[in-house]
Amino acid sequence: MVMRCLLLLGLLAVAGAVRAADGTHPFPRLGSYERFVAIDNACGWPIVTQQPDGTLTCLIWPHPLHGYTEGAVECWVSRDGGRFWSKAGVPVPWTPTRNRMNVAAGLRADGGYVALVSGWDKRLPEGWRPEAGSGAPPQNYFKDANTLSPVPALSLDQGRSWKQFPEFDARQPSGQGIIPFGRIAPLPDGTIGVMLYRDEVGFFTSSDGGATWARRGQLSEGRRYNETTWIRLDNGELFAASRAYGASNGGQHAGVAGDFQHLDGFRSKDGGRTWTCEGALTLPMQHPADLTRLPDGRILLSYGVRNQGDWGIQVRFGDPTATVWSAPLRLVDLEGSTDRPDADRPGRDGGYPSTVVLADGTLVTAYYSRGVPAHQRYHVGVVRWTLPVEVKKANLP
């Protein structure tokens, strides 16, 4: 499997590095493109959901810090296709010394808006900021903290008001709570599904509309993978893109040849009970992902790029079975993704795209960035774009 992953990454490197003789990139040009600073002064980690009437909702972490203070995820709403946003509500309020920052979200079959929100204890007071000009976080700010188990929440009014259900205990072997990520979506058997991770990556389902959850299957065991998103394909199979731990963030396999942070694809043919790894989807330091079905059934993979000297958002186009993929296409240049570009060692942070398709075919992708030269603050950015002509003609992948 390691050799297969290395071969796939080598092919991706060739596909991503080739340039035309005139120095331009040979990738197809987007049909249309609009870019906005949508929600300012927020670290973000956005998850966009399209409501039944076309309204867009987005769950975000609203503070310009990487989760080491008290606080809670907020729901923001756009009624004009992603150009303007306003705050609507809070799925799970925070309590003193704790935050609620890790989230998965999506719709039930009946349109109910479901969220799972976990977080951390031993947080600094809300409103805490590092000393002016330092940009440095407190040392080891997660070292002694505990992961809180997720709290389910339901909104029937597009994120304005929420009903919380009892925290569900999916305690991990380490004694820590489990962390939700990505999409919540319906399955053919009437349940809804979600991915959660910590000491393992598990696929969980709810048969009562999101109030209670139980593990149906395990994508991986051990701390080899973490943030994982999934989608149901038109053929009934489930496909997932999972972020692999690497040497730089403490993966237990750190140092093994081919083990670096990237995305691997996984497939389930039995409704999420068992999963098989199909190899690498991205190069090193390109993660995490979102998966979106395009109107013709093909699959869009959007993901963050965190390579030295190259920060941005890229996409790949997969066939309806998620087995054949196009070369990467650059969607957003984050220009270093820092709020202090002139510092000797600028702090960098950004990525985590989330994409939906509007009724008219426009794609809306939200992401976050620590800053770009023209806007040197944390923010949630949004791009509205349409597919390249080559993709519309089904020449890709």
Phi, psi and omega in degrees: 000321179299317180296321179297317179298317181295321179296315180297319179294324177297318177296319178297321180298317178297313182297324184275345187258341185295136175233151178291166184298331181275006177091352179278160179277137185279004181289155181293152180272143178291149181292315175212162187202124173229138182229135185224147160278104190273315181226112187275154171062037180226135178292324164098265193050059191287147168231112183266136176232135175266119181284164184305330181268007179095348175301142176258133172242149183218122175269129183222156165274115195271010183250149183274041181220158187272045170086014183260018171237170170299156178153177182213149174302140177245156173257127176245153189231141172232131179248013179231031176078022173102003181281315181237145184226148176221150181289137180248304185195184182234115182299313181223109181297155176271161176238159185308138180069007180232162169227166175232092192238341182261129192214147165234151185203157176171188184254144166284172178298331180271006179092355175298139186262115188247139175226148169239126187229119173247194182176210187220152172262182178057046180267154174289159182301146176303138181093349177300140175222150176295162179302143183305128177088343183281315181068005186265134175281164173299152182290138174051050188286354172245003189303310185255009182278156177249142176282127179277142177293153184289147172251123176285147178216149183226134174237134177250008180227041174060039170092003180284314178234151186223143171253126179264144176250167181301140175309133180259136189266101172245051186305134183273166179306331179284351184092358181269160174288170181256156191244125177280153177205144169082217190268146163251130186208157181288154174242160184298336182276008178092354176272173169239151186237160180202154173259138174226152185215158159184270176284350178207172167247119182241149174257119185247150178228157176233132179256003181235034174078015176107000180285321179227155186223150177218148181284126177265324184201171182237121177283320178205156175243158185074168184271060178264329180230161179220258188297119187227131174245159185216165177207149174268127182275164180296335179276003177094346178286159174253139178234140182228150172241119189239136180279122178274135172294155177221182185301329185282347178230030165083020177300144185291343178260013182307135179099344176288140181305132178083002182263103179210163182293120178198187177251133170249146176268142177230151180226141173235132178252008182229037175074022176098007181281318177230151185225145179235130178285134180246011175101183190285142175253340183220171173281171177302146178062033175233103190181170341279191194233166165225149179238131184225134176276127177278162185304331181269008177097345177291164187247131176260126172257117174245141187202158178276149176243122183235041180278147179304122181081003183210094178248132180182192176238131178237162176226154170227150181251125179250155175290171185300342178264000180058038177246335179241128187233146175284171169293160179294151175232130180284123180260318182223131171264114181272002170049044178097339176048059180217151175265359180224069186295340182266000180291155179299319178229081184299136172284134184236145182193139178163172178122224177053058180288154176217125190234137172230162180245125179281168184300330181272006179093352177293135175264139177240118180242121174258151180204180172227159180215145174289342177153155173233164184306327181274354181204090191270058172215156168306141176198157167267121178259156178225136169240136172253125187210163175236161187293148172300154179303320182299324180286320178300327180277005178066026174276350175233142002283000000 
